[in-house]
Amino acid sequence: MVSPQERARIIALIRREVVPAIGCTEPIAVALCVARAAETLGCRPETIAVRLSANILKNAMGVGIPGTGMIGLPIAVALGALIGRSEYQLEVLRDVTPEAVAEGRRYIDEKRISIALKEAIEEKLYIEVEASAAEHRAVAVIAGGHTRFVYVERDGEVLLDLRSPSAGEEAEGEVPLTLRRVWDFALTAPLDEIRFILETSRLNKAAAEQAFAGDFGHCVGRTLRCDRERKIMGDSIFTRVLSYTSAACDARMAGAMIPVMSNSGSGNQGIAATLPVTVYAEETHATEEQTIRALMLSHLTVVYIKQSLGRLSALCGCVVAATGSSCGVTYLMGGGYAEIAAAVKNMIANLTGMICDGAKPSCAMKLTSGVSTAMLSAMMAMDGHCVTPVEGIIEEDVDKCIHNLTAIGRDGMNETDRLVLKIMTHKS
């Protein structure tokens, strides 16, 4: 059982990690950092210098910025300076208007923005913004989390410095998890304390339904609902799970002004952790309690895996998020802890190694691959089939399997990450 004190810490963790976001979280985090620098400066910046880690740069190059019809970092930076409000966090650009976009275009054309790679840093999530006007200068730095400000300075006066937190501060925010603890929490926490997780379902399903009515990205979600595709794949719970998940991603990656509920700093992870569970629960007439517990199981599994993987890596986030939704769906199928653990092992045996080559419209295709594997892994687990410890990176202990996955994504794929960024930045 999870003690009341542990339960309170886990709930606080979930509330920190599962939050609304408008737009891809990497360029939005950059806009957030710019907004804070501009607010600290106290006036409209005349110039803005942005220095980013390679992973932030990679994930911000090819994605649409909400409400602008434009792609990439320059417009996100411009709008962060002009209309961004840091108090909005990952919804920093929610006040964007056509007039602001036009002003942002002029700001870019006037060559007020410079964007560069921050050299010689180990942190994969790092954003540094220097805003200047007249004789004044302000600096803001985000690191370690998409909304985690670690440094703020104005005219040489340090206003915030968390770049070297004490051991006590680090331990305070840490909630050690195992898959068993995730399961125990999701299945025993009082419903009234975790009912808030239903908001993930409302927000992300609404995003998918808006996407069905539009023309976003590669239209993966709409494609799965067309007559030709239904003749091939049928009209089933499986295809509806895929179409809802990919549709929400279609809209988000295309820069639609549609909020989604993110997980661990990623909207796509929030979508993939939510919609397979939501659709399966609705299609099978699950009770509200079952739906709440399945969603919590899914989202907390994602948070757990991300603890050792890190915010950004060379491993596609859909692998982690779909592993969470596989757990939620397995529970809704009537599975217990043994089946949940089997589903996780099946996922790790199948999807480990899928690369992240930046945030972009084709992420919807990767989410579809991840979620289809999640459904397969759940069904196999329910039929008593699980990849065995003599196969590949799978071990008897499911937590060791998870740490094998995250070690590969965090450490083993670093050279892959560098090569992917090189390819992306040297295309003709």
C-alpha positions in Angstrom: 0.0 0.0 0.0 1.0 3.6 -0.6 1.1 5.7 2.6 -0.9 9.0 2.7 2.4 10.9 2.7 3.7 9.1 -0.4 0.3 9.5 -2.0 0.4 13.2 -1.5 3.9 13.4 -3.1 2.8 11.3 -6.1 -0.3 13.5 -6.6 1.9 16.6 -6.5 4.3 15.0 -9.0 1.4 14.2 -11.4 0.1 17.7 -11.1 3.5 19.1 -12.0 4.1 16.8 -14.9 0.6 16.6 -16.5 -0.3 20.1 -17.5 -2.0 21.9 -20.5 0.2 23.1 -23.4 -0.5 24.9 -26.6 1.9 24.0 -29.4 5.0 21.9 -29.4 6.7 22.2 -26.0 10.2 22.9 -27.2 9.6 26.1 -29.2 7.0 27.1 -26.6 9.6 26.7 -23.9 11.9 28.9 -25.9 9.0 31.5 -26.2 8.5 31.2 -22.4 12.2 31.9 -21.7 12.1 34.9 -24.0 9.0 36.2 -22.3 10.6 36.0 -18.9 13.7 37.7 -20.2 11.6 40.5 -21.8 9.6 40.9 -18.6 12.8 41.1 -16.6 14.2 43.7 -19.0 11.1 45.8 -18.4 10.7 47.0 -22.0 10.5 45.7 -25.5 13.8 44.1 -26.4 15.8 45.7 -29.3 17.7 42.5 -29.8 17.3 38.9 -28.6 20.1 36.3 -28.5 19.0 32.7 -28.0 21.4 29.8 -27.3 20.0 26.3 -27.2 21.0 22.7 -26.5 21.1 20.4 -29.6 17.9 18.6 -28.5 15.9 21.8 -28.1 17.1 22.9 -31.5 16.3 19.6 -33.1 12.7 19.6 -31.7 12.0 23.2 -32.6 13.1 23.3 -36.3 10.2 21.8 -38.2 7.0 22.3 -36.1 4.2 24.8 -36.6 3.8 27.6 -34.0 0.2 28.0 -32.9 -1.9 30.8 -34.4 0.8 31.9 -36.8 0.8 29.7 -39.9 4.5 29.7 -39.6 7.1 27.0 -38.7 10.2 27.2 -36.5 11.9 29.2 -33.8 12.1 32.8 -35.1 8.4 33.5 -34.8 8.2 31.8 -31.5 11.0 34.0 -30.2 9.4 37.2 -31.6 6.0 36.4 -30.1 7.6 35.5 -26.8 9.1 39.0 -26.7 6.0 40.8 -28.0 3.0 39.2 -26.4 4.3 36.3 -24.3 3.4 36.1 -20.6 5.6 33.8 -18.5 2.8 33.3 -16.0 0.9 31.3 -18.7 3.7 28.7 -18.6 3.3 26.3 -21.6 0.4 28.4 -22.8 2.7 31.4 -23.1 1.4 32.3 -26.6 -2.3 31.9 -26.0 -2.9 35.7 -26.5 -1.5 35.6 -30.1 -3.5 37.6 -32.7 -3.0 38.2 -36.4 -1.7 41.7 -35.6 0.9 40.2 -33.2 2.0 37.8 -35.9 2.4 40.6 -38.4 4.4 42.6 -35.9 6.5 39.4 -35.2 7.3 39.1 -38.9 8.5 42.6 -38.9 10.6 41.9 -35.8 12.2 39.0 -37.6 12.8 41.0 -40.9 14.5 43.7 -38.8 17.2 41.0 -37.9 16.6 41.5 -34.2 16.9 37.8 -33.4 19.9 35.5 -33.4 19.6 31.8 -32.6 22.7 29.5 -32.0 23.7 26.2 -30.6 25.0 26.4 -27.0 28.3 24.7 -27.0 29.9 22.5 -24.3 26.9 21.7 -22.2 25.8 18.3 -21.0 22.1 19.3 -20.2 19.9 18.2 -23.1 17.1 20.6 -22.2 18.8 24.0 -22.1 17.5 27.4 -23.2 19.4 30.7 -22.7 18.0 34.0 -23.7 19.7 37.4 -23.6 17.4 40.4 -24.2 18.8 43.9 -24.7 17.5 47.4 -25.1 19.5 50.7 -24.9 22.0 50.1 -22.1 20.0 47.4 -20.3 20.4 43.6 -20.5 18.4 40.7 -19.1 19.2 37.0 -19.1 16.9 34.0 -18.5 17.8 30.4 -18.5 15.6 27.3 -18.5 17.2 23.9 -17.9 16.2 20.4 -16.8 12.4 21.0 -17.5 10.4 22.9 -20.0 9.2 25.5 -17.4 12.1 25.3 -14.9 13.9 28.6 -14.7 17.3 28.2 -13.2 18.8 31.6 -13.7 17.5 35.2 -14.2 19.7 38.3 -14.2 19.2 42.0 -15.0 22.1 44.4 -15.6 24.4 42.1 -13.7 22.2 41.7 -10.7 21.3 38.0 -10.2 17.6 37.6 -9.4 17.5 33.8 -9.4 20.2 31.1 -9.5 19.3 27.5 -9.1 22.0 26.2 -11.4 23.6 24.2 -8.5 20.8 23.2 -6.2 21.7 21.7 -2.9 21.3 18.0 -2.3 18.3 18.7 -0.1 16.6 20.7 -2.8 17.1 17.9 -5.3 15.7 15.2 -2.9 12.7 17.3 -2.0 11.3 17.2 -5.6 12.2 13.6 -6.2 9.6 10.9 -5.9 11.2 7.5 -6.4 8.9 5.1 -8.3 8.8 1.5 -9.4 6.2 -0.1 -11.6 4.7 -1.8 -8.6 4.4 1.5 -6.7 2.8 3.0 -9.8 0.3 0.2 -9.9 -0.5 0.3 -6.2 -1.1 4.1 -6.3 -3.3 4.0 -9.4 -5.4 1.2 -8.0 -5.8 2.3 -4.4 -5.7 6.1 -4.3 -9.1 7.6 -3.3 -11.0 8.5 -6.4 -11.7 12.1 -5.3 -8.0 12.7 -5.0 -7.2 11.5 -8.6 -10.4 12.4 -10.4 -8.6 15.4 -11.9 -6.8 13.1 -14.4 -10.1 12.9 -16.4 -9.2 16.4 -17.6 -6.6 14.8 -19.8 -9.3 12.8 -21.5 -11.5 15.9 -22.1 -8.8 18.1 -23.4 -7.0 15.6 -25.7 -10.2 14.1 -27.1 -11.4 17.6 -28.0 -8.1 18.2 -29.8 -8.6 15.1 -31.9 -12.2 15.9 -32.7 -11.2 19.4 -33.9 -8.5 17.8 -36.0 -11.0 15.5 -37.7 -12.8 18.7 -38.9 -9.7 20.3 -40.4 -6.7 19.7 -42.6 -3.7 19.4 -40.4 -0.2 18.0 -41.1 -0.3 14.7 -42.9 -4.0 14.0 -41.9 -3.0 10.6 -40.4 -6.1 10.6 -38.2 -8.5 11.5 -40.9 -6.9 9.0 -43.3 -7.7 6.2 -40.9 -11.3 7.2 -41.0 -11.6 7.2 -44.8 -13.7 4.6 -46.7 -10.7 3.1 -48.4 -8.8 2.7 -45.2 -11.8 1.3 -43.4 -12.2 -1.4 -46.1 -8.6 -2.4 -45.4 -8.4 -2.0 -41.6 -12.1 -2.1 -40.6 -14.0 0.1 -38.3 -13.1 -1.2 -34.9 -11.9 -0.1 -31.4 -8.4 -0.6 -32.7 -8.7 1.8 -35.7 -10.6 4.4 -33.5 -7.8 4.3 -31.0 -5.3 4.9 -33.8 -7.3 7.7 -35.5 -8.0 9.7 -32.3 -4.4 9.5 -31.2 -2.9 10.5 -34.5 -5.5 13.2 -35.2 -4.7 15.1 -32.0 -1.0 14.9 -33.0 -1.8 16.0 -36.5 -3.3 19.3 -35.2 -0.7 19.9 -32.6 2.3 19.5 -34.9 0.7 21.6 -37.5 0.5 24.5 -35.1 -3.2 24.5 -34.4 -4.3 26.8 -31.6 -5.6 23.8 -29.7 -4.6 23.0 -26.1 -3.6 19.5 -25.2 -2.7 17.9 -21.8 1.0 17.2 -21.8 3.0 14.6 -19.9 6.6 15.2 -18.7 7.0 18.3 -20.9 5.6 16.7 -24.1 2.2 17.2 -25.6 2.6 14.2 -27.9 3.4 12.0 -24.8 0.3 13.4 -23.1 -1.8 12.5 -26.2 -0.4 9.0 -26.5 -0.8 8.3 -22.8 -4.4 9.5 -22.8 -6.3 8.8 -26.0 -5.8 5.0 -26.4 -7.1 4.6 -22.8 -9.9 7.0 -23.3 -11.2 5.5 -26.5 -10.9 1.9 -25.3 -12.7 2.8 -22.0 -15.6 4.5 -23.9 -15.9 1.7 -26.5 -16.0 -1.0 -23.8 -18.3 1.0 -21.5 -15.8 1.1 -18.6 -17.0 2.7 -15.4 -15.8 6.1 -14.4 -13.6 4.5 -11.7 -12.0 2.2 -14.1 -11.4 5.0 -16.5 -9.8 7.2 -13.8 -7.5 4.4 -12.6 -6.5 3.4 -16.1 -5.6 7.0 -17.0 -3.7 7.4 -13.8 -1.8 4.2 -14.4 -0.9 5.2 -17.9 0.2 8.8 -17.1 2.2 7.8 -13.9 3.9 5.0 -15.8 5.1 7.6 -18.3 6.4 9.8 -15.5 8.2 6.9 -14.0 10.0 5.9 -17.2 10.9 9.6 -17.9 12.6 9.8 -14.5 15.5 7.8 -15.7 15.3 8.6 -19.4 15.3 12.4 -19.0 13.2 15.1 -20.6 14.8 14.9 -24.1 16.7 12.0 -25.7 17.4 10.3 -29.0 14.6 7.9 -28.1 11.2 8.9 -29.5 8.8 9.8 -26.7 6.0 7.7 -28.3 7.9 4.6 -27.0 7.5 5.8 -23.4 3.9 7.2 -23.8 2.6 4.2 -25.6 4.1 1.9 -22.9 2.0 3.9 -20.4 -1.2 3.5 -22.5 -0.5 -0.2 -22.9 -0.6 -0.5 -19.1 -3.9 1.4 -19.0 -5.5 -0.6 -21.7 -4.3 -3.9 -20.2 -6.0 -2.9 -16.9 -9.2 -2.1 -18.7 -9.0 -5.5 -20.3 -9.1 -7.0 -16.8 -5.4 -7.5 -16.3 -3.6 -7.4 -13.0 -0.1 -6.5 -12.1 1.4 -9.5 -13.8 -0.3 -8.7 -17.1 0.8 -5.0 -16.8 4.4 -6.0 -16.3 4.1 -8.4 -19.3 2.7 -5.6 -21.5 5.6 -3.4 -20.5 8.1 -6.1 -21.4 6.4 -6.7 -24.8 6.6 -2.9 -25.5 10.3 -2.7 -24.7 11.1 -5.8 -26.8 9.4 -4.3 -29.8 9.9 -0.5 -29.9 13.2 0.2 -28.3 15.4 2.1 -30.7 12.8 4.3 -32.5 14.7 7.5 -33.0 13.5 11.0 -32.3 14.4 13.2 -35.3 12.6 16.3 -34.1 9.1 17.5 -33.6 7.2 17.7 -36.9 4.0 16.7 -38.6 5.1 13.1 -39.2 5.3 12.5 -35.4 1.6 11.5 -35.9 2.8 8.5 -37.8 5.2 7.5 -35.0 2.4 7.8 -32.5 0.3 5.5 -34.6 3.1 3.0 -34.6 3.6 3.2 -30.9 -0.1 3.0 -30.1 -0.7 0.0 -32.4 2.2 -1.7 -30.6 0.6 -0.8 -27.3 -2.6 -2.6 -28.3 -0.8 -5.6 -29.5 1.3 -5.8 -26.3 -1.8 -5.6 -24.1 -3.6 -8.3 -26.1 -0.5 -10.6 -25.9 -0.2 -10.0 -22.2 -3.8 -10.8 -21.6 -3.4 -14.1 -23.5 -0.4 -15.0 -21.3 2.3 -14.2 -23.9 5.3 -12.2 -22.7 8.8 -11.8 -24.2 11.2 -13.9 -22.0 14.4 -13.0 -20.2 16.5 -15.0 -22.7 15.5 -12.5 -25.5 17.4 -9.4 -26.1 17.3 -6.7 -23.4 14.4 -8.2 -21.5 15.0 -9.4 -17.9 12.8 -11.1 -15.4 12.5 -7.9 -13.3 10.3 -5.4 -15.2 12.0 -2.4 -13.5 15.3 -3.6 -14.8 13.8 -3.9 -18.3 12.6 -0.2 -18.0 16.1 0.9 -16.9 17.6 -1.1 -19.9 15.3 0.9 -22.2 16.2 4.2 -20.6 19.9 3.5 -20.5 19.8 2.9 -24.3 17.8 6.0 -24.9 19.8 8.2 -22.5 23.3 7.0 -23.0 23.6 4.5 -25.8 21.9 6.6 -28.5 24.0 9.8 -27.9 25.9 9.3 -31.1 22.6 8.7 -32.9 21.4 12.0 -31.6 24.4 13.9 -32.8 24.2 12.3 -36.3 20.4 13.0 -36.5 21.1 16.7 -35.7 23.9 16.8 -38.2 21.7 15.4 -41.0 18.9 17.8 -40.1 21.1 20.9 -40.1 22.9 20.0 -43.3 20.0 19.3 -45.6 20.1 21.2 -48.9 
